[in-house]
Amino acid sequence: MKHIVLLISVFLLTACAGTVPVQRNFPEVPIELMSACPSLKTVEGTDKLSKVIDVVTDNYALYHECRTKVDVWIDWYKTQKQIFDEVK
């Protein structure tokens, strides 16, 4: 009889513990993805085409680096959001 009362008590306590609401929080954003893209360089007044080409090349590199960072951010966000929404 003692075992039955103990078993029923344990069952009731565990059943109540399973109904405690859990607060869900969306994941934090990685610090690397929160930094802003650098400003593009400008060409100072010059008559040398090589200086202009150097600045344009640097700006293309900055753009592609920033674009890659944004693409990674979008992919990370979509993946995390999908995981977050599936777990309910």
C-alpha positions as CSV (number, residue, x, y, z in Angstrom):
1,M,0.0,0.0,0.0
2,K,2.9,2.4,0.8
3,H,4.4,1.7,-2.6
4,I,1.2,2.5,-4.4
5,V,0.8,5.8,-2.5
6,L,4.5,6.7,-3.2
7,L,4.1,5.8,-6.9
8,I,0.9,7.9,-7.2
9,S,2.6,10.8,-5.5
10,V,5.6,10.6,-7.8
11,F,3.4,10.4,-10.8
12,L,1.4,13.4,-9.8
13,L,4.4,15.5,-9.0
14,T,6.1,14.7,-12.3
15,A,2.9,15.4,-14.2
16,C,2.6,18.8,-12.7
17,A,6.3,19.6,-13.4
18,G,5.8,18.9,-17.1
19,T,3.2,21.7,-17.4
20,V,5.6,24.6,-16.4
21,P,5.8,27.1,-19.2
22,V,9.2,27.7,-20.6
23,Q,10.1,31.1,-22.0
24,R,11.7,30.8,-25.4
25,N,14.1,33.5,-26.6
26,F,15.3,33.9,-30.2
27,P,19.1,33.4,-30.5
28,E,21.4,36.4,-30.2
29,V,23.1,37.8,-33.3
30,P,26.8,37.0,-33.7
31,I,29.0,40.1,-33.0
32,E,30.8,39.6,-36.4
33,L,27.5,40.2,-38.2
34,M,26.6,43.3,-36.2
35,S,29.5,45.5,-37.5
36,A,28.7,47.9,-40.3
37,C,30.3,47.7,-43.7
38,P,33.2,50.1,-44.1
39,S,32.8,53.2,-46.2
40,L,34.0,53.2,-49.7
41,K,37.1,55.0,-50.6
42,T,37.1,58.2,-52.7
43,V,39.5,59.3,-55.4
44,E,41.3,62.5,-54.5
45,G,41.8,64.9,-57.4
46,T,44.4,63.3,-59.6
47,D,45.3,63.0,-63.2
48,K,46.7,59.5,-62.9
49,L,44.4,56.7,-64.1
50,S,46.4,54.1,-62.0
51,K,45.3,55.8,-58.8
52,V,41.7,55.8,-59.9
53,I,41.9,52.1,-60.8
54,D,43.5,51.3,-57.4
55,V,40.6,53.0,-55.6
56,V,38.0,51.3,-57.8
57,T,39.6,47.9,-57.2
58,D,39.7,48.5,-53.5
59,N,36.0,49.5,-53.5
60,Y,35.0,46.4,-55.4
61,A,36.9,44.3,-52.8
62,L,35.1,46.1,-50.0
63,Y,31.8,45.6,-51.6
64,H,32.2,41.9,-52.2
65,E,33.5,41.4,-48.6
66,C,30.5,43.2,-47.3
67,R,28.1,41.3,-49.6
68,T,29.5,38.0,-48.4
69,K,29.0,39.1,-44.8
70,V,25.4,40.1,-45.5
71,D,24.7,36.8,-47.3
72,V,26.1,34.9,-44.4
73,W,23.9,36.9,-42.0
74,I,20.8,36.2,-44.1
75,D,21.5,32.5,-44.2
76,W,22.2,32.4,-40.5
77,Y,19.0,34.3,-39.7
78,K,16.8,32.1,-41.9
79,T,18.3,28.9,-40.4
80,Q,17.9,30.0,-36.8
81,K,14.4,31.3,-37.4
82,Q,13.4,28.0,-39.0
83,I,14.8,26.0,-36.1
84,F,13.2,28.4,-33.6
85,D,9.8,28.1,-35.3
86,E,9.9,24.3,-35.6
87,V,10.5,23.8,-31.9
88,K,7.3,24.5,-30.1
